[in-house]
Amino acid sequence: MRTFLLAALLAGCAIPAAVPAWAETIYVSNEKDNTLSIIDGATLTVKETVKVGRRPRGITLSTDGKLLYICASDDDTVQVMDLATKKILHDLPSGEDPELFALHPDGKQLFIANEESNVVTVVDVPGRKVAYQVDVGVEPEGMAVSPDGKWAVNTSETTNMVHWIDTEKRSIVDNTLVDARPRYAQFSQDGSRLWVSAEIGGTVSVIDTATRQVAKTIGFKIKGVAKDKIQPVGVKLTDDGRYAFVALGPANHVAVVDAKTFEVKDYLLVGRRVWQLDLSPDQKRLYTTNGVSGDVSVIDVDSLKVVKSIKVGRYPWGVAVKG
């Protein structure tokens, strides 16, 4: 691609707008290695591996893209990394065993699921202190905050519920029953729907935010794959509302769902035990973490094809993409 761009410039030709820059950087937490793999989006190779805290799992970018928050689960903390220097600046109090979290749109509140203590810890990011905690169901994991910041939701794996936390009242105001072992939650871009995966139930529930009732339950079936191997975990929605991508765990596939009709359009074979997903800023690529095979699959969103596998550390878990 670089050769093409150079030739175009030397010839005095305009570079077609369709030529992608692939300028993103992909950050991957490696649960067993206590490291972070940093992937160059232009070459799709690991350009650096950085040591972090013990058992890193969930990761997310700050609203300005300058910092990376890392759930160091076995250290009971959230680390804050400066992406310019790749140095840990400081830790944030997280409660016990932080696994997944979600950042409020204002960038000032971090909602953290504490699996061992059955609470959600809300951290004042600038103040580096716990603002408050909310008791939730047994084994909380998934966290999401609505685009308007009104709702923070948590999924409890054993209680099989979505807990709706009113961020102004700082308390649970409703609960939604879903299928067994809900693992992940994501709001649609407009906030009207919440998508929740159920690992043991083998489904994804689409919940109407206004009523907090399940509007649709999506099941999955892959030829040649046993039903009990189809375990939905990570979910990622495209901003245009076209697709929902669902990581199906030990089924080793990503389901492609029409986000408007809720029909499953395709299943894409990726690495072993696909766990989490993230999209590039231009929505052209989807990156998946595959824990058992220790790699990241790269999916071209337009063609719905897997175009690359990138070897990273042991048991890659979380993924975050910066433009």
Order of alpha helices (4+ residues) and beta strands (2+ residues): alpha-beta-beta-beta-beta-beta-beta-beta-beta-beta-beta-beta-beta-beta-beta-beta-beta-beta-beta-beta-beta-beta-beta-beta-beta-beta-beta-beta-beta
